[in-house]
């Protein structure tokens, strides 16, 4: 039986990629300083934080990979959401933080934790036996910094489509499967 927490975390696999796809499609249509895209960006970042928790929960509790996922996922969530708030901030006519010295530089390194966390998601999915989904996540997240640092909207949309397809397939595979996890193998570290 799925608990409410299981439903929330599993639902994030469906919702987060679609919200972020909407954010990047809005960026593509309206520009990288669009406030609506910034709002969707923040909401998508929150959703992807839940995706990290879902995948980490499928790993054994003693797994170093799960611990790494949790750390990079939480830091990456903050960094990713910060860039969404940056968009909202700029849309109001304020200065871009990423162009400022000093404390504003914090946004840059913590933002990079997001793609690192999803590289670990790909590794976890591979170890759980979901190889094609792992490959799709890895390709999608490799496009991520290219798309978002370079402001290449078509690459951002492609990255999100890959993530949406991979995560949706995991939900479909889980339907009717017994137990709380996709697979837990004692050798996963």
ChimeraX commands (.cxc) that place a marker at each C-alpha (Angstrom):
marker #1 position 0.00,0.00,0.00 radius 0.5
marker #1 position 1.30,3.43,-0.94 radius 0.5
marker #1 position 1.46,5.96,1.86 radius 0.5
marker #1 position 0.62,9.65,1.33 radius 0.5
marker #1 position 4.37,10.32,1.37 radius 0.5
marker #1 position 4.91,7.69,-1.33 radius 0.5
marker #1 position 2.15,9.27,-3.43 radius 0.5
marker #1 position 3.67,12.75,-3.04 radius 0.5
marker #1 position 7.18,11.62,-3.93 radius 0.5
marker #1 position 6.07,9.41,-6.81 radius 0.5
marker #1 position 3.76,12.15,-8.10 radius 0.5
marker #1 position 6.76,14.49,-8.22 radius 0.5
marker #1 position 8.22,12.24,-10.93 radius 0.5
marker #1 position 5.29,13.23,-13.13 radius 0.5
marker #1 position 4.74,16.84,-12.07 radius 0.5
marker #1 position 8.25,18.28,-11.64 radius 0.5
marker #1 position 9.46,17.67,-15.21 radius 0.5
marker #1 position 6.24,19.10,-16.66 radius 0.5
marker #1 position 6.40,22.22,-14.51 radius 0.5
marker #1 position 10.02,22.75,-15.45 radius 0.5
marker #1 position 9.22,22.08,-19.12 radius 0.5
marker #1 position 6.58,24.81,-18.85 radius 0.5
marker #1 position 9.17,27.13,-17.27 radius 0.5
marker #1 position 11.72,26.56,-20.02 radius 0.5
marker #1 position 9.10,26.76,-22.76 radius 0.5
marker #1 position 8.03,30.11,-21.27 radius 0.5
marker #1 position 11.67,31.25,-21.19 radius 0.5
marker #1 position 11.98,30.16,-24.83 radius 0.5
marker #1 position 8.86,32.09,-25.86 radius 0.5
marker #1 position 9.23,35.21,-23.71 radius 0.5
marker #1 position 12.92,35.50,-22.87 radius 0.5
marker #1 position 15.15,34.65,-19.92 radius 0.5
marker #1 position 13.89,37.56,-17.81 radius 0.5
marker #1 position 10.18,36.65,-17.88 radius 0.5
marker #1 position 8.56,36.74,-14.40 radius 0.5
marker #1 position 6.05,33.94,-15.14 radius 0.5
marker #1 position 8.91,31.71,-16.24 radius 0.5
marker #1 position 10.73,32.60,-13.01 radius 0.5
marker #1 position 7.72,31.54,-10.92 radius 0.5
marker #1 position 7.44,28.24,-12.82 radius 0.5
marker #1 position 11.20,27.82,-12.45 radius 0.5
marker #1 position 10.98,28.08,-8.64 radius 0.5
marker #1 position 8.03,25.65,-8.51 radius 0.5
marker #1 position 9.86,23.22,-10.81 radius 0.5
marker #1 position 12.96,23.41,-8.61 radius 0.5
marker #1 position 10.85,22.48,-5.58 radius 0.5
marker #1 position 9.35,19.59,-7.53 radius 0.5
marker #1 position 12.77,18.34,-8.56 radius 0.5
marker #1 position 13.82,18.45,-4.89 radius 0.5
marker #1 position 11.03,15.92,-4.26 radius 0.5
marker #1 position 12.26,13.82,-7.20 radius 0.5
marker #1 position 15.67,13.62,-5.51 radius 0.5
marker #1 position 13.99,12.42,-2.31 radius 0.5
marker #1 position 12.01,9.81,-4.28 radius 0.5
marker #1 position 15.11,8.34,-5.90 radius 0.5
marker #1 position 17.15,8.49,-2.69 radius 0.5
marker #1 position 14.33,6.63,-0.92 radius 0.5
marker #1 position 14.65,3.75,-3.39 radius 0.5
marker #1 position 18.27,3.19,-2.35 radius 0.5
marker #1 position 19.28,1.23,0.76 radius 0.5
marker #1 position 19.58,3.39,3.87 radius 0.5
marker #1 position 23.26,2.49,4.28 radius 0.5
marker #1 position 24.07,3.67,0.74 radius 0.5
marker #1 position 26.65,6.42,0.33 radius 0.5
marker #1 position 24.99,7.19,-2.99 radius 0.5
marker #1 position 21.73,7.97,-1.17 radius 0.5
marker #1 position 23.58,10.29,1.22 radius 0.5
marker #1 position 25.30,12.02,-1.70 radius 0.5
marker #1 position 21.96,12.40,-3.46 radius 0.5
marker #1 position 20.40,14.00,-0.41 radius 0.5
marker #1 position 23.26,16.45,0.08 radius 0.5
marker #1 position 23.64,17.50,-3.55 radius 0.5
marker #1 position 19.88,17.46,-4.02 radius 0.5
marker #1 position 19.14,19.86,-1.17 radius 0.5
marker #1 position 21.97,22.22,-2.13 radius 0.5
marker #1 position 20.98,21.93,-5.80 radius 0.5
marker #1 position 17.34,22.69,-4.98 radius 0.5
marker #1 position 18.38,25.89,-3.24 radius 0.5
marker #1 position 20.69,26.87,-6.11 radius 0.5
marker #1 position 18.14,26.06,-8.78 radius 0.5
marker #1 position 15.36,27.97,-7.00 radius 0.5
marker #1 position 17.75,30.89,-6.48 radius 0.5
marker #1 position 18.09,31.25,-10.23 radius 0.5
marker #1 position 14.29,31.32,-10.55 radius 0.5
marker #1 position 14.12,34.06,-7.93 radius 0.5
marker #1 position 16.93,35.80,-9.85 radius 0.5
marker #1 position 14.67,35.89,-12.89 radius 0.5
marker #1 position 11.82,37.36,-10.85 radius 0.5
marker #1 position 14.24,39.88,-9.34 radius 0.5
marker #1 position 15.53,40.98,-12.77 radius 0.5
marker #1 position 11.99,41.16,-14.20 radius 0.5
marker #1 position 11.27,43.85,-11.60 radius 0.5
marker #1 position 14.12,45.95,-12.98 radius 0.5
marker #1 position 16.71,45.02,-10.39 radius 0.5
marker #1 position 20.36,44.08,-10.93 radius 0.5
marker #1 position 21.29,40.50,-11.75 radius 0.5
marker #1 position 22.94,38.85,-8.76 radius 0.5
marker #1 position 25.07,36.62,-10.97 radius 0.5
marker #1 position 26.77,39.74,-12.32 radius 0.5
marker #1 position 27.57,41.12,-8.87 radius 0.5
marker #1 position 30.71,40.53,-6.79 radius 0.5
marker #1 position 30.96,39.35,-3.21 radius 0.5
marker #1 position 28.13,37.53,-1.49 radius 0.5
marker #1 position 26.06,37.46,-4.68 radius 0.5
marker #1 position 28.57,34.97,-6.09 radius 0.5
marker #1 position 27.10,32.29,-3.84 radius 0.5
marker #1 position 24.37,31.65,-6.42 radius 0.5
marker #1 position 26.89,30.33,-8.96 radius 0.5
marker #1 position 28.44,27.36,-7.12 radius 0.5
marker #1 position 25.25,26.23,-5.40 radius 0.5
marker #1 position 23.43,26.38,-8.73 radius 0.5
marker #1 position 25.88,23.83,-10.12 radius 0.5
marker #1 position 24.85,21.31,-7.47 radius 0.5
marker #1 position 21.56,20.79,-9.32 radius 0.5
marker #1 position 23.07,19.07,-12.38 radius 0.5
marker #1 position 25.48,17.19,-10.10 radius 0.5
marker #1 position 22.53,15.85,-8.10 radius 0.5
marker #1 position 20.84,14.63,-11.27 radius 0.5
marker #1 position 24.04,12.95,-12.45 radius 0.5
marker #1 position 23.80,11.03,-9.17 radius 0.5
marker #1 position 20.11,10.31,-9.92 radius 0.5
marker #1 position 21.25,8.78,-13.22 radius 0.5
marker #1 position 23.84,6.69,-11.39 radius 0.5
marker #1 position 21.22,5.53,-8.87 radius 0.5
marker #1 position 18.73,4.61,-11.59 radius 0.5
marker #1 position 21.41,2.63,-13.38 radius 0.5
marker #1 position 22.26,0.74,-10.22 radius 0.5
marker #1 position 18.56,0.06,-9.66 radius 0.5
marker #1 position 18.38,-1.57,-13.08 radius 0.5
marker #1 position 16.69,1.28,-14.98 radius 0.5
marker #1 position 19.42,1.71,-17.53 radius 0.5
marker #1 position 17.66,3.53,-20.38 radius 0.5
marker #1 position 16.07,5.96,-17.91 radius 0.5
marker #1 position 19.50,6.52,-16.37 radius 0.5
marker #1 position 20.92,7.29,-19.81 radius 0.5
marker #1 position 18.05,9.69,-20.62 radius 0.5
marker #1 position 18.51,11.51,-17.30 radius 0.5
marker #1 position 22.26,11.74,-17.86 radius 0.5
marker #1 position 21.86,13.18,-21.38 radius 0.5
marker #1 position 19.14,15.56,-20.17 radius 0.5
marker #1 position 21.20,16.81,-17.28 radius 0.5
marker #1 position 24.32,17.14,-19.45 radius 0.5
marker #1 position 22.30,19.53,-21.62 radius 0.5
marker #1 position 21.13,21.42,-18.54 radius 0.5
marker #1 position 24.17,23.68,-17.90 radius 0.5
marker #1 position 24.65,24.24,-21.64 radius 0.5
marker #1 position 21.02,25.35,-21.91 radius 0.5
marker #1 position 20.73,27.39,-18.73 radius 0.5
marker #1 position 24.17,28.97,-18.46 radius 0.5
marker #1 position 24.28,29.68,-22.18 radius 0.5
marker #1 position 20.58,30.67,-22.37 radius 0.5
marker #1 position 19.92,28.16,-25.17 radius 0.5
marker #1 position 16.17,27.66,-24.91 radius 0.5
marker #1 position 15.80,24.77,-27.41 radius 0.5
marker #1 position 18.40,22.73,-25.47 radius 0.5
marker #1 position 16.53,23.47,-22.23 radius 0.5
marker #1 position 13.28,22.20,-23.72 radius 0.5
marker #1 position 14.96,19.02,-25.03 radius 0.5
marker #1 position 16.56,18.40,-21.61 radius 0.5
marker #1 position 13.18,18.66,-19.91 radius 0.5
marker #1 position 11.48,16.39,-22.43 radius 0.5
marker #1 position 14.12,13.72,-21.80 radius 0.5
marker #1 position 13.64,14.03,-18.03 radius 0.5
marker #1 position 9.84,13.94,-18.34 radius 0.5
marker #1 position 9.90,10.78,-20.47 radius 0.5
marker #1 position 12.40,9.01,-18.19 radius 0.5
marker #1 position 10.60,9.82,-14.94 radius 0.5
marker #1 position 7.12,9.09,-16.34 radius 0.5
marker #1 position 8.27,5.65,-17.43 radius 0.5
marker #1 position 9.43,4.91,-13.88 radius 0.5
marker #1 position 5.95,5.69,-12.55 radius 0.5
marker #1 position 4.36,3.45,-15.19 radius 0.5
marker #1 position 6.76,0.61,-14.33 radius 0.5
marker #1 position 5.85,0.95,-10.65 radius 0.5
marker #1 position 2.11,0.48,-11.13 radius 0.5
marker #1 position 1.09,-2.71,-9.42 radius 0.5
marker #1 position 4.58,-3.52,-8.17 radius 0.5
marker #1 position 4.67,-4.67,-4.55 radius 0.5
marker #1 position 6.59,-2.86,-1.85 radius 0.5
marker #1 position 7.76,0.72,-1.40 radius 0.5
marker #1 position 10.81,0.63,-3.64 radius 0.5
marker #1 position 11.50,-0.06,-7.29 radius 0.5
marker #1 position 14.35,-2.31,-6.35 radius 0.5
marker #1 position 16.77,-2.46,-3.51 radius 0.5
marker #1 position 19.84,-4.56,-3.94 radius 0.5
marker #1 position 22.15,-5.08,-0.98 radius 0.5
marker #1 position 25.21,-4.37,-3.12 radius 0.5
marker #1 position 24.15,-0.80,-3.98 radius 0.5
marker #1 position 26.52,1.56,-2.21 radius 0.5
marker link #1:1,2 radius 0.2
marker link #1:2,3 radius 0.2
marker link #1:3,4 radius 0.2
marker link #1:4,5 radius 0.2
marker link #1:5,6 radius 0.2
marker link #1:6,7 radius 0.2
marker link #1:7,8 radius 0.2
marker link #1:8,9 radius 0.2
marker link #1:9,10 radius 0.2
marker link #1:10,11 radius 0.2
marker link #1:11,12 radius 0.2
marker link #1:12,13 radius 0.2
marker link #1:13,14 radius 0.2
marker link #1:14,15 radius 0.2
marker link #1:15,16 radius 0.2
marker link #1:16,17 radius 0.2
marker link #1:17,18 radius 0.2
marker link #1:18,19 radius 0.2
marker link #1:19,20 radius 0.2
marker link #1:20,21 radius 0.2
marker link #1:21,22 radius 0.2
marker link #1:22,23 radius 0.2
marker link #1:23,24 radius 0.2
marker link #1:24,25 radius 0.2
marker link #1:25,26 radius 0.2
marker link #1:26,27 radius 0.2
marker link #1:27,28 radius 0.2
marker link #1:28,29 radius 0.2
marker link #1:29,30 radius 0.2
marker link #1:30,31 radius 0.2
marker link #1:31,32 radius 0.2
marker link #1:32,33 radius 0.2
marker link #1:33,34 radius 0.2
marker link #1:34,35 radius 0.2
marker link #1:35,36 radius 0.2
marker link #1:36,37 radius 0.2
marker link #1:37,38 radius 0.2
marker link #1:38,39 radius 0.2
marker link #1:39,40 radius 0.2
marker link #1:40,41 radius 0.2
marker link #1:41,42 radius 0.2
marker link #1:42,43 radius 0.2
marker link #1:43,44 radius 0.2
marker link #1:44,45 radius 0.2
marker link #1:45,46 radius 0.2
marker link #1:46,47 radius 0.2
marker link #1:47,48 radius 0.2
marker link #1:48,49 radius 0.2
marker link #1:49,50 radius 0.2
marker link #1:50,51 radius 0.2
marker link #1:51,52 radius 0.2
marker link #1:52,53 radius 0.2
marker link #1:53,54 radius 0.2
marker link #1:54,55 radius 0.2
marker link #1:55,56 radius 0.2
marker link #1:56,57 radius 0.2
marker link #1:57,58 radius 0.2
marker link #1:58,59 radius 0.2
marker link #1:59,60 radius 0.2
marker link #1:60,61 radius 0.2
marker link #1:61,62 radius 0.2
marker link #1:62,63 radius 0.2
marker link #1:63,64 radius 0.2
marker link #1:64,65 radius 0.2
marker link #1:65,66 radius 0.2
marker link #1:66,67 radius 0.2
marker link #1:67,68 radius 0.2
marker link #1:68,69 radius 0.2
marker link #1:69,70 radius 0.2
marker link #1:70,71 radius 0.2
marker link #1:71,72 radius 0.2
marker link #1:72,73 radius 0.2
marker link #1:73,74 radius 0.2
marker link #1:74,75 radius 0.2
marker link #1:75,76 radius 0.2
marker link #1:76,77 radius 0.2
marker link #1:77,78 radius 0.2
marker link #1:78,79 radius 0.2
marker link #1:79,80 radius 0.2
marker link #1:80,81 radius 0.2
marker link #1:81,82 radius 0.2
marker link #1:82,83 radius 0.2
marker link #1:83,84 radius 0.2
marker link #1:84,85 radius 0.2
marker link #1:85,86 radius 0.2
marker link #1:86,87 radius 0.2
marker link #1:87,88 radius 0.2
marker link #1:88,89 radius 0.2
marker link #1:89,90 radius 0.2
marker link #1:90,91 radius 0.2
marker link #1:91,92 radius 0.2
marker link #1:92,93 radius 0.2
marker link #1:93,94 radius 0.2
marker link #1:94,95 radius 0.2
marker link #1:95,96 radius 0.2
marker link #1:96,97 radius 0.2
marker link #1:97,98 radius 0.2
marker link #1:98,99 radius 0.2
marker link #1:99,100 radius 0.2
marker link #1:100,101 radius 0.2
marker link #1:101,102 radius 0.2
marker link #1:102,103 radius 0.2
marker link #1:103,104 radius 0.2
marker link #1:104,105 radius 0.2
marker link #1:105,106 radius 0.2
marker link #1:106,107 radius 0.2
marker link #1:107,108 radius 0.2
marker link #1:108,109 radius 0.2
marker link #1:109,110 radius 0.2
marker link #1:110,111 radius 0.2
marker link #1:111,112 radius 0.2
marker link #1:112,113 radius 0.2
marker link #1:113,114 radius 0.2
marker link #1:114,115 radius 0.2
marker link #1:115,116 radius 0.2
marker link #1:116,117 radius 0.2
marker link #1:117,118 radius 0.2
marker link #1:118,119 radius 0.2
marker link #1:119,120 radius 0.2
marker link #1:120,121 radius 0.2
marker link #1:121,122 radius 0.2
marker link #1:122,123 radius 0.2
marker link #1:123,124 radius 0.2
marker link #1:124,125 radius 0.2
marker link #1:125,126 radius 0.2
marker link #1:126,127 radius 0.2
marker link #1:127,128 radius 0.2
marker link #1:128,129 radius 0.2
marker link #1:129,130 radius 0.2
marker link #1:130,131 radius 0.2
marker link #1:131,132 radius 0.2
marker link #1:132,133 radius 0.2
marker link #1:133,134 radius 0.2
marker link #1:134,135 radius 0.2
marker link #1:135,136 radius 0.2
marker link #1:136,137 radius 0.2
marker link #1:137,138 radius 0.2
marker link #1:138,139 radius 0.2
marker link #1:139,140 radius 0.2
marker link #1:140,141 radius 0.2
marker link #1:141,142 radius 0.2
marker link #1:142,143 radius 0.2
marker link #1:143,144 radius 0.2
marker link #1:144,145 radius 0.2
marker link #1:145,146 radius 0.2
marker link #1:146,147 radius 0.2
marker link #1:147,148 radius 0.2
marker link #1:148,149 radius 0.2
marker link #1:149,150 radius 0.2
marker link #1:150,151 radius 0.2
marker link #1:151,152 radius 0.2
marker link #1:152,153 radius 0.2
marker link #1:153,154 radius 0.2
marker link #1:154,155 radius 0.2
marker link #1:155,156 radius 0.2
marker link #1:156,157 radius 0.2
marker link #1:157,158 radius 0.2
marker link #1:158,159 radius 0.2
marker link #1:159,160 radius 0.2
marker link #1:160,161 radius 0.2
marker link #1:161,162 radius 0.2
marker link #1:162,163 radius 0.2
marker link #1:163,164 radius 0.2
marker link #1:164,165 radius 0.2
marker link #1:165,166 radius 0.2
marker link #1:166,167 radius 0.2
marker link #1:167,168 radius 0.2
marker link #1:168,169 radius 0.2
marker link #1:169,170 radius 0.2
marker link #1:170,171 radius 0.2
marker link #1:171,172 radius 0.2
marker link #1:172,173 radius 0.2
marker link #1:173,174 radius 0.2
marker link #1:174,175 radius 0.2
marker link #1:175,176 radius 0.2
marker link #1:176,177 radius 0.2
marker link #1:177,178 radius 0.2
marker link #1:178,179 radius 0.2
marker link #1:179,180 radius 0.2
marker link #1:180,181 radius 0.2
marker link #1:181,182 radius 0.2
marker link #1:182,183 radius 0.2
marker link #1:183,184 radius 0.2
marker link #1:184,185 radius 0.2
marker link #1:185,186 radius 0.2
marker link #1:186,187 radius 0.2
marker link #1:187,188 radius 0.2
marker link #1:188,189 radius 0.2
view
